[in-house]
Amino acid sequence: MIYFGQIAVWGILLVIVLLGAAIAVLWIVDKRVVKKALRPSIHMPRVPQSLWLPLFGAILLSALALTGCIALSLSSHAFWPVFVILLLCLLGSTPHAFEVYLRSLKHTQAHRRYLMANGATHLESLVPSVRRSLRAAFLPLLWQRSSAMPLAMLVFFCTLMLCGATIAAALAITLMTWAAAIAAAVLAIILTIWLADRLLFNKQENITAPTGNA
């Protein structure tokens, strides 16, 4: 194992110098690339402040539940690293999925009232919006070209290898973590919708919480 005290400073300085040279070349060739990198655009989900508590509560509970399941097969030392990975995955998917749910509720109010007027229950009237939110929570965690998940899992796999795990063990842990992230994402958005339901609707089935432009 490599400890922090064994890391020499010369390699770090060389990497910093080469990084500076690379940035200088980019600045000369195309300043817009460097300016865009220095000012990254971050999309904050448009969720009302009153609904952030059930959202974060659902994310935390889901991450803890699935990390606990993985911890049954792994050492207790792996609990916090896996928990952090699942938490980051959920923070990247669940707020966006909940935003999709709120946006769908706003734009399908007439359809929801039509369903209820024809005998649908409250839960049945929410199914179209729930379906869209589940899709939004699930797709970012799949192994597809536009997803960051393959790169994240590859980095996690390489980290396990550097920490002394065998190829088979690292592959098994990586696949378990990926499966847990998908299960946690589905669980988190369902919990969020369930916890936020009483804050969103009154007894007359009207949306009481502001959805803004969501």
C-alpha positions in Angstrom: 0.0 0.0 0.0 1.1 3.5 -0.7 0.9 6.1 2.1 0.6 9.9 1.7 4.1 10.4 3.2 5.6 8.3 0.4 4.5 10.7 -2.3 7.3 12.8 -3.7 6.6 16.4 -4.4 8.6 16.6 -7.7 6.1 14.6 -9.7 3.2 16.8 -8.5 5.2 20.0 -9.4 5.8 18.6 -12.9 2.1 17.8 -13.4 1.2 21.3 -12.3 3.7 22.9 -14.7 2.4 20.7 -17.6 -1.2 21.6 -16.7 -0.3 25.3 -16.8 1.3 24.8 -20.2 -1.8 22.9 -21.5 -4.1 25.7 -20.2 -1.8 28.3 -21.9 -2.1 26.5 -25.2 -5.8 26.3 -24.9 -6.0 30.0 -24.1 -4.0 30.9 -27.2 -6.0 28.6 -29.5 -9.5 29.1 -28.1 -10.1 31.4 -25.1 -13.8 30.3 -24.9 -12.8 26.8 -23.8 -10.9 28.1 -20.8 -13.6 30.6 -19.9 -16.2 28.0 -20.1 -14.2 25.7 -17.9 -13.7 28.4 -15.3 -17.4 29.2 -15.3 -19.2 25.9 -15.4 -22.9 26.0 -15.9 -24.7 24.2 -13.0 -28.4 23.4 -13.3 -30.1 23.7 -10.0 -33.4 21.7 -9.9 -36.4 24.0 -9.6 -38.0 22.5 -6.5 -40.0 24.6 -3.9 -38.2 25.2 -0.7 -40.9 23.4 1.3 -40.2 20.2 -0.6 -36.4 20.0 -0.2 -36.8 18.4 3.2 -38.7 15.3 2.0 -36.4 15.2 -1.0 -33.2 15.1 1.0 -34.8 12.8 3.6 -35.7 10.3 0.9 -32.2 10.5 -0.6 -30.5 9.9 2.8 -32.8 7.0 3.7 -32.4 5.3 0.3 -28.6 5.6 0.4 -28.4 4.2 3.9 -30.7 1.3 3.1 -28.8 0.1 0.0 -25.4 0.7 1.7 -26.6 -1.4 4.6 -27.5 -4.2 2.1 -24.1 -4.1 0.5 -22.4 -4.0 3.9 -23.9 -7.4 4.7 -21.5 -8.9 2.1 -18.5 -6.6 2.6 -16.4 -5.5 5.4 -17.7 -2.7 7.7 -14.8 -0.5 6.4 -16.5 -0.4 3.0 -19.7 1.2 4.5 -18.8 4.9 4.2 -17.1 4.8 0.8 -20.1 3.0 -0.7 -22.5 5.3 1.1 -20.7 8.4 -0.3 -20.8 6.9 -3.9 -24.5 6.1 -3.6 -25.2 9.5 -2.1 -23.5 11.3 -5.0 -25.4 9.1 -7.5 -28.7 10.0 -5.9 -27.9 13.7 -5.7 -27.2 13.6 -9.4 -30.5 11.9 -10.3 -33.2 12.3 -7.7 -33.6 16.1 -7.6 -33.8 16.2 -11.4 -36.4 13.3 -11.4 -38.5 15.2 -8.8 -38.3 18.3 -10.9 -39.6 16.2 -13.9 -42.4 15.0 -11.6 -43.4 18.6 -10.6 -43.2 19.8 -14.2 -45.4 16.9 -15.3 -48.0 17.7 -12.6 -48.1 21.3 -13.7 -48.6 20.5 -17.3 -51.1 17.6 -16.9 -53.5 19.1 -14.4 -56.4 19.0 -16.8 -55.7 15.3 -17.7 -55.4 14.4 -14.0 -58.8 16.0 -13.2 -60.3 14.2 -16.2 -59.0 10.9 -14.9 -60.4 11.5 -11.4 -63.7 12.7 -12.9 -63.9 9.3 -14.6 -63.4 7.3 -11.3 -59.6 7.2 -11.0 -58.1 7.3 -7.5 -55.6 9.9 -6.4 -52.8 7.4 -7.0 -54.0 6.4 -10.4 -54.2 10.0 -11.5 -50.5 10.4 -10.6 -49.3 7.4 -12.6 -48.3 9.3 -15.8 -46.2 11.8 -13.8 -44.7 9.0 -11.6 -43.8 7.1 -14.8 -41.9 10.2 -16.2 -40.1 10.7 -12.9 -39.0 7.1 -12.6 -37.6 7.3 -16.2 -35.7 10.4 -15.3 -34.2 8.8 -12.2 -33.3 5.5 -13.9 -31.8 6.6 -17.2 -28.8 8.6 -15.9 -27.5 5.5 -14.1 -27.5 3.2 -17.1 -24.5 2.2 -19.1 -25.1 4.5 -22.1 -22.9 6.9 -24.0 -24.5 10.1 -22.6 -24.3 8.9 -19.0 -21.4 9.6 -16.6 -22.0 6.2 -14.8 -19.6 4.1 -16.9 -16.7 6.5 -16.2 -17.6 6.7 -12.5 -17.8 2.9 -12.1 -14.5 2.5 -14.0 -12.8 5.0 -11.7 -14.3 3.1 -8.7 -13.0 -0.2 -10.1 -9.5 1.1 -10.6 -9.5 2.6 -7.1 -10.4 -0.8 -5.6 -7.6 -2.4 -7.6 -5.1 0.2 -6.3 -6.3 -0.5 -2.8 -5.3 -4.1 -3.1 -8.5 -5.8 -4.3 -8.3 -8.7 -6.8 -9.8 -8.3 -10.2 -12.8 -10.6 -9.4 -13.4 -8.8 -6.0 -13.2 -5.3 -7.6 -15.5 -6.3 -10.4 -18.1 -7.9 -8.0 -18.0 -4.8 -5.7 -18.4 -2.4 -8.7 -21.3 -4.3 -10.1 -23.0 -4.5 -6.7 -22.5 -0.8 -6.2 -24.0 0.0 -9.6 -27.0 -2.3 -9.0 -27.5 -0.7 -5.6 -27.3 2.8 -7.2 -30.1 1.9 -9.6 -32.3 0.4 -6.8 -31.6 3.4 -4.5 -32.6 5.8 -7.3 -35.9 4.2 -7.8 -36.5 3.9 -4.1 -35.5 7.5 -3.5 -37.9 9.1 -6.0 -40.8 6.9 -4.8 -40.1 7.9 -1.2 -39.8 11.6 -2.3 -43.1 11.5 -4.1 -44.8 9.7 -1.1 -43.4 12.1 1.5 -44.2 15.2 -0.5 -47.7 14.2 -1.5 -49.4 15.8 1.5 -47.5 19.0 1.0 -48.4 19.1 -2.7 -52.2 18.5 -2.6 -55.1 19.5 -0.3 -58.3 17.6 0.3 -59.8 19.0 -2.9 -57.0 17.5 -4.9 -55.6 21.0 -5.8 -51.9 21.6 -5.9 -51.1 23.7 -2.9 -47.2 23.9 -3.1 -45.9 26.3 -5.8 -44.3 24.5 -8.7 -42.8 27.6 -10.2 -41.4 26.9 -13.6 -40.7 23.3 -12.8 
